[in-house]
């Protein structure tokens, strides 16, 4: 997952330039979203279509805050606050978003459900079932490490190479059928392998983040709520790392699992 660096920063800044309480009103919501989209478009002038079409996280941020603010409060988990200075606002309304990571995730879920019904070795089903079977009887930490090891067999390729489009969130079967994928595909594969092994959906989130060391470029990881602290599976590293070690490198933007989706905003708001 890569995104045009300029719109990420500009759209994100536009969304945050209006205080969170202002977003609770219709006018505030419209103003924030328009400014985010306008900033995103301006920021991508002169950038190739491959990057322009990538996810515009700032626009997703402003819209999601409006919706999530009106929803009943959820019990806070470590995944909401694991990044210093940030907190998560969640939603369960899958129809609210018309584009971006939430829509990609939902489309992937729908395809995966059908693929599980039509399970065939050619689509990676056999490989996936073998991976899940290998996790049986292991401790939670050992399962996470085994999935991380399995990820190392996946070759990194951009979506345009594997799917022929600029942005495509692959199912585990699709990733394993080609043994290739990009950052969110690694995270999705790990998520569902652990889910099938018995880990609750509420304990994991596929997260869209920005890499501070690379000028805010888009990336994706899997965050897992474990004791004593959350863990991160990042395809850039061979090891499973505690979230506190990556807090200075990753800026959380948006997260999804089967139960809902979240945007991350400043903890001061």
Secondary structure as the mmCIF struct_conf table of DSSP 4:
data_model
#
loop_
_struct_conf.conf_type_id
_struct_conf.id
_struct_conf.beg_label_comp_id
_struct_conf.beg_label_asym_id
_struct_conf.beg_label_seq_id
_struct_conf.end_label_comp_id
_struct_conf.end_label_asym_id
_struct_conf.end_label_seq_id
HELX_RH_AL_P HELX_RH_AL_P1 UNK A 5 UNK A 16
TURN_TY1_P TURN_TY1_P1 UNK A 17 UNK A 17
BEND BEND1 UNK A 18 UNK A 18
HELX_RH_AL_P HELX_RH_AL_P2 UNK A 20 UNK A 23
TURN_TY1_P TURN_TY1_P2 UNK A 24 UNK A 24
BEND BEND2 UNK A 25 UNK A 25
HELX_RH_AL_P HELX_RH_AL_P3 UNK A 26 UNK A 43
TURN_TY1_P TURN_TY1_P3 UNK A 44 UNK A 46
BEND BEND3 UNK A 47 UNK A 47
HELX_RH_AL_P HELX_RH_AL_P4 UNK A 49 UNK A 52
BEND BEND4 UNK A 53 UNK A 54
HELX_RH_AL_P HELX_RH_AL_P5 UNK A 57 UNK A 69
TURN_TY1_P TURN_TY1_P4 UNK A 70 UNK A 70
BEND BEND5 UNK A 71 UNK A 71
HELX_LH_PP_P HELX_LH_PP_P1 UNK A 72 UNK A 73
HELX_RH_AL_P HELX_RH_AL_P6 UNK A 78 UNK A 81
BEND BEND6 UNK A 83 UNK A 83
TURN_TY1_P TURN_TY1_P5 UNK A 84 UNK A 85
STRN STRN1 UNK A 86 UNK A 91
TURN_TY1_P TURN_TY1_P6 UNK A 94 UNK A 95
BEND BEND7 UNK A 96 UNK A 96
BEND BEND8 UNK A 99 UNK A 100
HELX_RH_AL_P HELX_RH_AL_P7 UNK A 101 UNK A 117
TURN_TY1_P TURN_TY1_P7 UNK A 118 UNK A 118
HELX_RH_3T_P HELX_RH_3T_P1 UNK A 121 UNK A 123
TURN_TY1_P TURN_TY1_P8 UNK A 124 UNK A 124
HELX_RH_AL_P HELX_RH_AL_P8 UNK A 125 UNK A 134
TURN_TY1_P TURN_TY1_P9 UNK A 135 UNK A 137
HELX_RH_AL_P HELX_RH_AL_P9 UNK A 140 UNK A 151
TURN_TY1_P TURN_TY1_P10 UNK A 152 UNK A 153
BEND BEND9 UNK A 154 UNK A 154
STRN STRN2 UNK A 155 UNK A 156
HELX_RH_AL_P HELX_RH_AL_P10 UNK A 159 UNK A 162
TURN_TY1_P TURN_TY1_P11 UNK A 163 UNK A 163
BEND BEND10 UNK A 164 UNK A 166
HELX_RH_AL_P HELX_RH_AL_P11 UNK A 172 UNK A 178
TURN_TY1_P TURN_TY1_P12 UNK A 179 UNK A 179
STRN STRN3 UNK A 180 UNK A 181
HELX_RH_AL_P HELX_RH_AL_P12 UNK A 183 UNK A 196
TURN_TY1_P TURN_TY1_P13 UNK A 197 UNK A 198
HELX_RH_3T_P HELX_RH_3T_P2 UNK A 201 UNK A 203
STRN STRN4 UNK A 204 UNK A 211
HELX_RH_3T_P HELX_RH_3T_P3 UNK A 212 UNK A 214
TURN_TY1_P TURN_TY1_P14 UNK A 215 UNK A 216
STRN STRN5 UNK A 217 UNK A 224
BEND BEND11 UNK A 227 UNK A 229
STRN STRN6 UNK A 231 UNK A 233
TURN_TY1_P TURN_TY1_P15 UNK A 235 UNK A 236
BEND BEND12 UNK A 237 UNK A 239
STRN STRN7 UNK A 241 UNK A 242
HELX_RH_AL_P HELX_RH_AL_P13 UNK A 243 UNK A 246
TURN_TY1_P TURN_TY1_P16 UNK A 247 UNK A 249
STRN STRN8 UNK A 250 UNK A 257
TURN_TY1_P TURN_TY1_P17 UNK A 258 UNK A 259
STRN STRN9 UNK A 260 UNK A 266
TURN_TY1_P TURN_TY1_P18 UNK A 267 UNK A 268
#
